[in-house]
Amino acid sequence: MDLQTLTFLFVGTTFAIYIGIAFWARAGSTHEFYVAGGGIHPVANGMATAADWMSAASFISMAGLIAFYGYGGSVFLMGWTGGYVLLAMLLAPYLRKHGSFTVPEFISDRYYSKTARIVAVICLIIASVTYVIGQMKGIGVAFSRFLEVDYETGLVTGMVIVAFYAVMGGMKGITYTQIAQYVIMIIAYTIPAVFISFMLTGNPIPQLGLGSEMADGTYLLDKLDQVVTQLGFSEYTTQARLSSTNMFVYTLSLMIGTAGLPHVIMRFFTVSSVKAARESAGWALVFIALLYTTAPAVAAMARLNLMQTIDQPNAEQNLAYADRPAWFKNWEKTGLLKFEDKNGDGLIQYTGNKGNISKTIKVNGKDVVLLSNEMVKVDRDIMVLANPEIAGLPNWVIAIVAAGGLAAALSTAAGLLLAIASSISHDLLKGVWRPNISEKDELMYSRISMIGAILVAGYYGFNPPDFAAGTVALAFGLAASSIFPALMMGIFSKKMNKEGAIAGMLSGIGITLLYVFQHKGIMFVKSTSFLGDMDPNWFLGIEPNAFGAIGAMVNFAVAFFVMSRTSKVPKEVEKMVENIRIPAAN
C-alpha cells in the first residue's frame, strides 16, 4: 500500500477515535467541563498528563533542536524534565488539596483578593496564548506534510479538528482523548527510533544505541562530530548555548516555568483525592520518561542521517539536486525545506558557513571547497517527522509517525485552550463580573472563549514568530516570572499578603516582557536564529527566551519587599495555608 493511502488510513482512524470520544464524553456541567467530574483514575490521569505535557514542542520540535544544536539544545530536555519534578513535588498535591477549579481561583482564595485573581488571569492568558501559538506551528507542520498541502491549509485543518473535540468535551473529553493520544504518540515515537538505532548500531534500544559503535567501529556520537565539523558546523557534543550562564538560566527558566503552567496544574484537579494526585504525578513521570529518554537518540540519529544523505564531504561529488530523494521533494512542497543553487553547479552544498565566502578544508588529504550554505531553509521542526523517510523505513512506520505528530500537536493545544477558556469564563466572568451567572451560561461562555482563543492562536500560527520549541520556551519564561512565584509563596509562606503577590506578579511578567520586546527573539516577530550571536546589550549575556528566571527573581524580591511594608495576612488565611500544607491521609 502506498504512503499516502496508509497515512490517510492511520490518521483517519485516529481522528475517528478522537471524535468518537468527544461525542461519548460530552461535558454536561461546568464540573465536567473544568475538572472532568473529579474522578479520573490516577493511572489514566498520569497518561493524560503525559500527553498534555508532550506537546508539539516535545514530540516534533525538541529532538529537532537537539539534532541541530547538540549539547546546546539539551536545555529543553533538562529544563522540562526537571520542571515536571518540581511541579509534582512542590505544587500539585497542595493545590489539589485546596480543591480549586483553576489556578487563578486558588490565587484569589489564598490572597483574598479579586484583583489578584484578575492579575493571575492576565498572566495566564499571556503565557498560554504564547504557548498555544507554538502548538499551532506544530499542527501546521504536521498536517501540511502528511496531507500533502501547504502549511496554511494544514494549519486550518488542525484548528478545525482541535476546536471540535475541545469545545464539545471540555476537560472530560480532553482527558479521554489525551489518553488515546498518548498511546499513539509513544508508539509513533519509539518504533522508528528502534528501527533506526538497529540500522545504525545493531542495538534496537535507542537509549543504548546512542552510545554504541557503528558498523565501521566508530561510536555514533564520534561519527556525528566528524561529519558535522567536516562540513563547517560546530562540534555536536560540545556546542554550548551562547554561554554557561545562559545555559544555566535558560534551564532554570524552563524548570520553574514548567511548574507554573496552568494547563498542566489543572490536570491534578481531575482526580478524587490528594493521594490520587501524587500517584498520577508519579505515573505521568514514568510515561513522560519513555519519550524524553528516547529523544536524544532520535535527535543524534536524525542529524547523522540528514547530513549523510544531503552532503557528504568524503564523497567525490555532492548530491545532485536533480537526484534528490523522494523525502526531500515531499518536504519541499511544504515550504519548510528550501534549496538555492548559489554557484549554479546543480549540486547541493549543505555547510555551516555564513555569507557568500567559500571555505576550503582538508578531507582525507584532499582539498574540499565549502560554499556558503545552499540549503537556505531546513526547518528544525521537520526532523522527527522526516527522520523515518530519510532513513528509508517502511511506509507503515512513516504513517504511524504522521499520526503521532498530529496527536502531539493536538493534545497540548486542547489543554491550553481549556485553561484559557476557564480563566475567562470561570475566573473573570463568574468570579469577578457576574457571580450569579447560571451554570448553563457559564458553560456557553467557556466554549465561546475557547473558540476565540483558537482564532487568536491560529492568526499567529499563520505568522509564526519562531520554531515551535522557541515560542514555547518564551511561554515558559512568562509563566516562570509570574505564576510560579505566586503559587510557591502562596503555599510555603503564611506571611505573604495580597499586596506583595500582586506587585510581584506584575513586576515579574512586566520586566520579562520588557526585556523580550527590547531585544532579539521578540515575541511576535521572527527571531534571527536559535543560537545566533550574543547581543552585547543582553543582561549578563542572557537571551530573551531565558529571561523568565530573572523575572521570577524580581517577582520574589518585589513581593517580599512590598509585603514588609503593607498589612498582615488575615488569621483565617494563615489557617488555610496551614491546612493546605498538612499531609492528608486520602
Legacy VTK file of the C-alpha trace (Angstrom):
# vtk DataFile Version 3.0
C-alpha trace
ASCII
DATASET POLYDATA
POINTS 586 float
0.000 0.000 0.000
1.412 3.425 -0.930
2.409 6.001 1.687
-0.417 8.448 1.017
-3.085 5.764 1.412
-1.505 4.429 4.602
-1.203 7.916 6.025
-4.855 8.711 5.417
-5.806 5.316 6.886
-3.787 5.764 10.103
-4.562 9.445 10.578
-8.231 8.970 9.666
-8.569 6.142 12.187
-7.047 8.212 14.991
-9.256 11.186 14.177
-12.306 8.928 14.236
-11.244 7.815 17.718
-10.856 11.416 18.918
-14.229 12.468 17.535
-15.909 9.355 18.926
-14.507 10.106 22.365
-15.687 13.714 22.064
-19.264 12.523 21.492
-19.066 9.912 24.240
-17.520 12.273 26.819
-19.542 15.417 26.176
-19.461 17.748 29.170
-22.907 18.323 30.608
-21.890 20.532 33.536
-19.175 23.017 34.468
-17.746 20.415 36.883
-17.225 18.042 33.964
-16.038 20.827 31.648
-13.372 22.150 34.050
-12.201 19.084 36.028
-13.784 16.092 34.219
-16.035 15.392 37.198
-13.059 14.963 39.557
-12.999 11.171 39.369
-10.280 10.264 36.857
-8.147 7.230 37.863
-4.501 8.117 38.737
-3.011 5.914 36.001
-5.386 7.326 33.383
-4.721 10.858 34.613
-0.981 10.206 34.511
-1.264 9.141 30.888
-3.426 12.155 30.012
-0.984 14.449 31.830
1.905 12.984 29.831
0.021 13.631 26.587
-0.833 17.164 27.722
2.821 17.615 28.569
4.370 16.066 25.450
3.264 18.783 23.115
4.346 19.550 19.589
7.389 21.134 21.208
8.363 17.818 22.831
7.348 15.387 20.092
8.152 17.429 16.996
10.486 20.264 17.946
12.664 19.230 20.905
14.525 16.446 19.118
14.913 18.750 16.114
16.605 21.348 18.311
18.887 18.776 19.943
19.636 17.399 16.461
20.973 20.754 15.288
22.419 22.150 18.481
23.569 19.081 20.365
24.590 19.970 23.890
23.225 23.477 23.378
19.754 22.069 22.741
19.799 19.950 25.884
18.428 22.854 27.933
14.956 21.825 26.781
15.434 18.219 27.832
16.831 19.139 31.241
14.526 22.066 31.914
11.247 20.424 31.005
12.036 17.154 32.799
13.308 18.850 35.947
10.362 21.216 35.932
7.873 18.411 35.984
9.554 17.001 39.102
9.202 20.407 40.763
5.539 20.519 39.833
4.849 17.013 41.125
6.720 17.513 44.401
6.074 21.139 45.365
2.770 22.237 43.865
0.355 19.603 42.556
-0.625 17.814 45.827
-1.118 21.079 47.732
-3.193 22.701 45.015
-5.335 19.562 44.739
-5.934 19.634 48.481
-7.249 23.170 48.219
-9.797 21.935 45.685
-9.949 24.807 43.187
-11.102 24.510 39.590
-8.362 26.817 38.261
-5.038 28.402 39.228
-6.465 31.969 39.382
-9.193 30.685 41.710
-6.540 29.379 44.119
-4.662 32.682 43.927
-7.899 34.583 44.612
-8.653 32.459 47.702
-5.072 32.435 49.001
-4.541 36.168 48.550
-8.146 37.086 49.482
-8.405 39.430 46.520
-10.332 39.643 43.244
-7.599 41.941 41.963
-5.065 39.158 42.481
-7.365 36.854 40.526
-7.580 39.299 37.614
-3.795 39.751 37.537
-3.343 35.955 37.588
-5.787 35.615 34.677
-3.856 38.198 32.655
-0.568 36.390 33.314
-2.162 33.037 32.485
-3.619 34.262 29.197
-0.343 35.874 28.082
1.660 32.702 28.828
-0.949 30.256 27.498
-1.644 32.118 24.257
2.105 32.301 23.592
2.343 28.572 24.296
-0.567 27.623 22.058
0.997 29.606 19.203
3.884 27.140 19.356
1.409 24.264 19.160
-0.243 25.816 16.124
3.151 25.884 14.389
3.484 22.158 15.120
-0.035 21.488 13.866
0.701 23.312 10.624
3.972 21.415 10.089
2.436 18.002 10.721
-0.745 18.484 8.702
0.999 20.151 5.760
3.393 17.268 5.174
1.095 14.334 5.644
-1.912 15.777 3.883
0.486 16.972 1.153
-0.827 20.516 1.303
0.790 23.852 2.054
1.466 24.913 5.646
-1.514 27.307 5.816
-4.039 24.671 4.692
-2.599 22.205 7.192
-2.949 24.736 9.986
-6.609 25.449 9.209
-7.381 21.720 9.130
-5.784 21.229 12.534
-7.615 24.204 14.018
-10.973 22.760 12.957
-10.176 19.343 14.470
-8.977 20.657 17.822
-11.877 23.114 18.041
-14.379 20.315 17.550
-13.374 17.963 20.335
-12.059 20.560 22.793
-15.111 22.825 22.621
-17.544 19.920 22.868
-15.966 17.861 25.640
-14.089 20.300 27.848
-11.747 18.640 30.381
-13.764 15.422 30.348
-13.496 14.942 26.600
-9.905 16.214 26.506
-8.824 13.786 29.242
-10.021 10.651 27.485
-8.845 11.929 24.116
-5.382 12.573 25.552
-5.177 9.023 26.872
-5.697 7.761 23.320
-3.248 10.362 22.012
-0.541 9.289 24.449
-0.735 5.676 23.289
-0.494 6.811 19.660
2.352 9.232 20.401
4.593 6.833 22.282
4.168 4.105 19.673
4.882 6.588 16.887
7.985 7.924 18.630
9.611 4.662 19.707
9.019 2.369 16.709
11.102 4.393 14.217
13.723 5.027 16.924
14.097 1.267 17.409
14.358 0.686 13.648
16.955 3.421 13.085
19.018 2.526 16.147
19.235 -1.075 14.933
20.120 0.013 11.391
22.947 2.299 12.540
24.388 0.430 15.520
22.841 -3.046 15.631
21.312 -2.176 19.017
17.490 -1.985 18.988
17.321 0.057 22.217
17.713 3.739 21.163
18.959 4.894 24.552
21.833 2.378 24.319
22.297 2.828 20.584
23.227 6.475 21.178
26.424 5.315 22.892
27.105 2.284 20.698
29.535 1.589 17.869
28.528 1.703 14.223
29.491 -0.894 11.602
32.857 0.780 10.939
33.810 0.620 14.619
33.239 4.343 15.204
30.972 5.389 18.041
27.804 7.064 16.778
28.452 10.405 18.512
32.082 10.435 17.352
30.904 9.822 13.806
28.404 12.652 14.079
31.058 15.031 15.414
33.293 14.098 12.495
30.612 14.628 9.856
29.328 17.992 11.107
32.755 19.525 11.709
33.931 18.495 8.240
31.007 20.451 6.815
31.812 23.577 8.797
29.329 23.158 11.678
30.220 23.274 15.361
31.044 20.005 17.100
27.802 18.302 18.100
28.758 17.075 21.578
30.340 20.282 22.882
28.340 23.107 21.298
27.131 25.319 24.147
24.197 27.677 24.031
25.959 31.057 23.955
27.448 30.790 27.474
27.404 28.671 30.621
25.466 31.413 32.428
22.868 31.482 29.684
22.615 27.669 29.709
22.022 27.648 33.474
19.469 30.449 33.467
17.638 29.004 30.439
17.360 25.602 32.139
16.120 27.231 35.347
13.571 29.295 33.426
12.162 26.201 31.745
12.050 24.315 35.047
10.133 26.856 37.076
8.038 27.800 34.067
7.007 24.171 33.784
5.932 24.122 37.415
3.812 27.231 36.825
1.938 26.122 33.716
-1.809 26.306 34.470
-2.929 23.756 31.856
-0.712 21.070 33.436
-1.627 22.009 37.008
-5.316 21.718 36.087
-4.800 18.035 35.332
-4.277 17.363 39.042
-7.707 18.819 39.845
-9.345 15.964 37.916
-8.540 13.198 40.438
-10.556 12.362 43.525
-8.009 12.995 46.308
-4.586 14.312 47.278
-3.249 10.748 47.327
-4.533 10.217 43.794
-2.849 13.475 42.715
0.501 12.212 43.994
0.017 8.840 42.325
-0.963 10.390 38.995
2.130 12.628 39.160
4.316 9.555 39.568
2.648 7.729 36.697
2.919 10.788 34.482
6.660 10.947 35.130
7.007 7.311 34.052
5.051 7.918 30.852
6.978 11.109 30.090
10.343 9.397 30.658
9.609 6.893 27.894
9.732 9.682 25.325
12.267 12.001 26.950
14.954 9.321 27.299
14.452 8.409 23.642
14.643 11.987 22.318
18.467 12.424 22.447
18.935 9.238 20.416
16.300 10.290 17.886
17.981 13.701 17.594
21.511 12.439 17.003
20.468 9.718 14.565
18.229 12.096 12.607
21.057 14.641 12.260
23.517 11.977 11.114
21.089 10.564 8.553
20.295 14.046 7.246
23.932 15.103 6.836
24.989 11.869 5.195
22.045 11.954 2.807
22.322 15.567 1.626
26.028 16.411 1.719
28.963 14.064 2.259
32.377 15.731 2.374
34.171 12.401 1.851
32.336 11.728 -1.409
33.866 12.521 -4.798
30.836 14.633 -5.663
27.965 16.092 -3.657
24.401 15.001 -4.269
22.945 16.457 -7.460
19.795 18.467 -6.863
18.109 16.634 -9.743
18.799 13.340 -7.947
17.442 14.451 -4.576
15.489 11.696 -2.806
11.702 11.487 -2.577
11.594 12.672 1.039
13.427 15.850 0.009
10.853 16.587 -2.687
7.970 15.875 -0.303
9.183 18.362 2.293
9.953 20.982 -0.346
6.218 21.026 -1.119
5.518 22.267 2.397
7.913 25.209 2.094
9.776 24.035 5.201
12.777 22.810 3.181
14.313 25.068 0.520
17.388 24.852 -1.724
19.085 27.625 -3.676
21.814 26.732 -6.185
24.133 29.655 -5.396
27.015 28.585 -7.648
24.915 27.067 -10.454
26.642 23.664 -10.392
23.447 21.695 -9.741
24.947 20.116 -6.602
23.797 20.522 -3.009
26.240 22.141 -0.600
24.965 21.969 2.972
27.532 23.700 5.148
27.894 25.717 8.312
29.417 28.686 6.527
27.766 32.088 6.644
27.707 34.704 3.910
28.904 34.182 0.363
32.569 33.399 1.040
33.765 29.909 0.209
35.980 27.937 2.556
38.496 25.214 1.703
39.173 22.404 4.170
41.227 19.217 4.096
39.270 15.966 3.994
41.315 12.743 3.824
44.260 14.666 2.456
42.409 16.485 -0.333
41.007 19.996 -0.608
37.235 20.346 -0.351
35.585 23.685 -1.081
32.666 24.526 1.174
30.487 27.199 -0.376
28.030 29.222 1.649
25.095 27.090 2.654
22.773 26.347 -0.283
20.160 24.767 1.977
18.618 28.148 2.682
15.878 26.651 4.849
15.878 23.446 6.876
13.121 23.963 9.419
14.172 22.263 12.665
10.606 21.170 13.288
10.644 18.687 10.398
13.394 16.453 11.796
11.342 13.947 13.784
8.635 13.678 11.136
11.111 13.410 8.245
13.512 11.042 10.036
11.765 7.764 9.050
11.593 8.896 5.424
15.263 9.896 5.402
16.220 6.523 6.881
14.146 4.674 4.271
11.831 2.961 6.753
8.668 1.155 5.567
5.652 3.269 4.648
3.598 1.961 7.566
6.187 3.326 10.020
6.107 6.742 8.325
2.295 6.711 8.514
2.404 5.917 12.253
4.771 8.846 12.817
2.305 11.068 10.970
-0.469 10.045 13.356
1.826 10.554 16.361
2.930 14.009 15.277
-0.649 15.101 14.793
-1.647 13.645 18.171
1.160 15.566 19.895
0.227 18.852 18.279
-3.453 18.448 19.086
-3.197 17.157 22.671
-1.492 20.124 24.326
-3.348 22.669 22.213
-6.609 21.336 23.662
-5.359 21.587 27.254
-4.104 25.120 26.741
-7.339 26.238 25.146
-9.270 24.871 28.104
-7.004 26.773 30.528
-7.612 30.000 28.606
-11.369 29.419 28.364
-11.768 28.589 32.043
-9.773 31.645 33.103
-12.112 33.889 31.131
-15.456 32.240 31.900
-14.880 30.902 35.422
-12.352 33.362 36.846
-13.302 36.626 35.188
-16.960 36.236 34.276
-18.261 34.178 37.207
-15.519 35.013 39.728
-15.474 38.789 39.239
-18.036 40.323 36.874
-21.176 38.130 37.071
-21.011 35.882 40.161
-24.685 34.895 39.810
-24.386 33.612 36.239
-26.098 30.273 35.643
-24.100 27.100 35.027
-25.549 26.824 31.519
-24.435 30.341 30.598
-21.007 29.814 32.130
-20.570 26.675 30.020
-21.634 28.584 26.913
-19.156 31.403 27.550
-16.416 28.850 28.199
-16.930 27.443 24.727
-17.086 30.892 23.135
-13.842 31.828 24.893
-12.192 28.665 23.596
-13.203 29.444 20.011
-11.821 32.965 20.404
-8.521 31.599 21.715
-8.287 29.229 18.744
-8.741 32.110 16.305
-6.090 34.265 18.006
-3.595 31.405 18.175
-4.396 30.485 14.586
-3.619 34.011 13.439
-0.140 33.803 14.923
0.144 30.260 13.599
-0.104 31.780 10.104
2.675 34.185 11.102
4.794 32.016 13.437
7.265 34.064 15.498
9.752 31.194 15.807
10.151 27.432 15.611
7.723 25.620 17.914
10.073 24.993 20.840
11.424 28.557 20.717
7.956 30.058 21.063
7.069 27.553 23.777
10.263 28.429 25.670
9.124 32.040 25.792
5.761 30.938 27.189
7.561 29.009 29.934
9.553 32.130 30.776
6.366 34.151 31.135
4.838 31.520 33.430
8.084 31.346 35.406
8.177 35.085 36.003
4.555 35.465 37.078
2.572 32.393 38.153
5.213 30.113 39.719
6.386 32.578 42.405
2.784 33.419 43.373
1.982 29.727 43.830
5.160 28.958 45.770
4.721 31.905 48.123
1.050 31.086 48.488
1.798 27.565 49.680
5.030 27.973 51.635
4.765 31.496 53.093
1.924 32.200 55.500
3.019 35.824 55.724
2.772 36.707 52.029
-0.121 39.139 51.584
-2.196 40.242 48.616
-0.259 43.473 48.040
3.025 41.598 47.799
1.659 38.893 45.495
0.024 41.366 43.104
3.122 43.578 42.952
5.319 40.536 42.422
3.271 39.121 39.540
3.061 42.467 37.761
6.748 43.251 38.161
7.875 39.740 37.178
5.927 39.456 33.957
6.393 43.168 33.236
10.182 43.101 33.293
10.239 39.843 31.305
8.013 41.264 28.563
10.037 44.484 28.504
13.282 42.542 28.070
11.790 40.331 25.363
10.415 43.215 23.334
13.629 45.199 23.709
15.973 42.548 22.357
16.180 39.744 19.794
13.598 36.981 19.818
10.708 39.447 20.179
7.521 37.579 20.947
5.570 38.281 17.799
8.443 38.958 15.405
10.544 36.232 13.790
13.843 35.848 15.642
17.080 35.588 13.702
18.192 32.159 14.885
18.192 29.698 17.744
21.735 30.294 18.906
22.570 33.421 16.960
25.171 35.895 18.176
25.241 37.188 21.719
23.870 40.716 21.916
26.236 42.919 23.949
23.167 44.610 25.451
21.814 41.378 26.912
21.769 41.360 30.711
24.689 39.100 31.782
24.567 37.577 28.295
21.115 36.070 28.907
18.953 35.695 25.807
15.292 36.851 25.867
13.746 33.358 25.871
15.729 32.547 29.021
14.883 35.707 30.945
11.918 34.188 32.794
14.175 33.028 35.632
15.403 36.599 36.179
11.795 37.781 36.073
10.945 35.222 38.769
13.730 36.554 40.998
12.374 40.073 40.549
8.891 38.744 41.386
10.078 37.204 44.674
12.138 40.265 45.642
9.366 42.786 44.949
6.725 40.619 46.647
8.671 40.316 49.915
9.650 43.986 49.869
6.039 45.124 49.415
4.819 42.571 51.987
7.194 44.002 54.614
5.623 47.435 54.214
1.929 46.577 53.974
-0.811 44.956 56.042
-0.599 41.494 57.584
-2.377 38.429 56.269
-5.746 37.671 57.954
-5.646 34.841 60.515
-8.152 32.732 58.582
-5.872 32.815 55.522
-2.906 31.691 57.625
-5.006 28.769 58.860
-5.955 27.916 55.273
-2.274 27.774 54.301
-1.514 25.558 57.293
-4.347 23.227 56.302
-3.087 23.003 52.716
0.397 22.005 53.869
-0.654 19.355 56.396
-0.258 15.907 54.753
-3.580 14.241 54.066
-4.326 10.550 54.503
-6.553 10.422 51.422
LINES 1 587
586 0 1 2 3 4 5 6 7 8 9 10 11 12 13 14 15 16 17 18 19 20 21 22 23 24 25 26 27 28 29 30 31 32 33 34 35 36 37 38 39 40 41 42 43 44 45 46 47 48 49 50 51 52 53 54 55 56 57 58 59 60 61 62 63 64 65 66 67 68 69 70 71 72 73 74 75 76 77 78 79 80 81 82 83 84 85 86 87 88 89 90 91 92 93 94 95 96 97 98 99 100 101 102 103 104 105 106 107 108 109 110 111 112 113 114 115 116 117 118 119 120 121 122 123 124 125 126 127 128 129 130 131 132 133 134 135 136 137 138 139 140 141 142 143 144 145 146 147 148 149 150 151 152 153 154 155 156 157 158 159 160 161 162 163 164 165 166 167 168 169 170 171 172 173 174 175 176 177 178 179 180 181 182 183 184 185 186 187 188 189 190 191 192 193 194 195 196 197 198 199 200 201 202 203 204 205 206 207 208 209 210 211 212 213 214 215 216 217 218 219 220 221 222 223 224 225 226 227 228 229 230 231 232 233 234 235 236 237 238 239 240 241 242 243 244 245 246 247 248 249 250 251 252 253 254 255 256 257 258 259 260 261 262 263 264 265 266 267 268 269 270 271 272 273 274 275 276 277 278 279 280 281 282 283 284 285 286 287 288 289 290 291 292 293 294 295 296 297 298 299 300 301 302 303 304 305 306 307 308 309 310 311 312 313 314 315 316 317 318 319 320 321 322 323 324 325 326 327 328 329 330 331 332 333 334 335 336 337 338 339 340 341 342 343 344 345 346 347 348 349 350 351 352 353 354 355 356 357 358 359 360 361 362 363 364 365 366 367 368 369 370 371 372 373 374 375 376 377 378 379 380 381 382 383 384 385 386 387 388 389 390 391 392 393 394 395 396 397 398 399 400 401 402 403 404 405 406 407 408 409 410 411 412 413 414 415 416 417 418 419 420 421 422 423 424 425 426 427 428 429 430 431 432 433 434 435 436 437 438 439 440 441 442 443 444 445 446 447 448 449 450 451 452 453 454 455 456 457 458 459 460 461 462 463 464 465 466 467 468 469 470 471 472 473 474 475 476 477 478 479 480 481 482 483 484 485 486 487 488 489 490 491 492 493 494 495 496 497 498 499 500 501 502 503 504 505 506 507 508 509 510 511 512 513 514 515 516 517 518 519 520 521 522 523 524 525 526 527 528 529 530 531 532 533 534 535 536 537 538 539 540 541 542 543 544 545 546 547 548 549 550 551 552 553 554 555 556 557 558 559 560 561 562 563 564 565 566 567 568 569 570 571 572 573 574 575 576 577 578 579 580 581 582 583 584 585
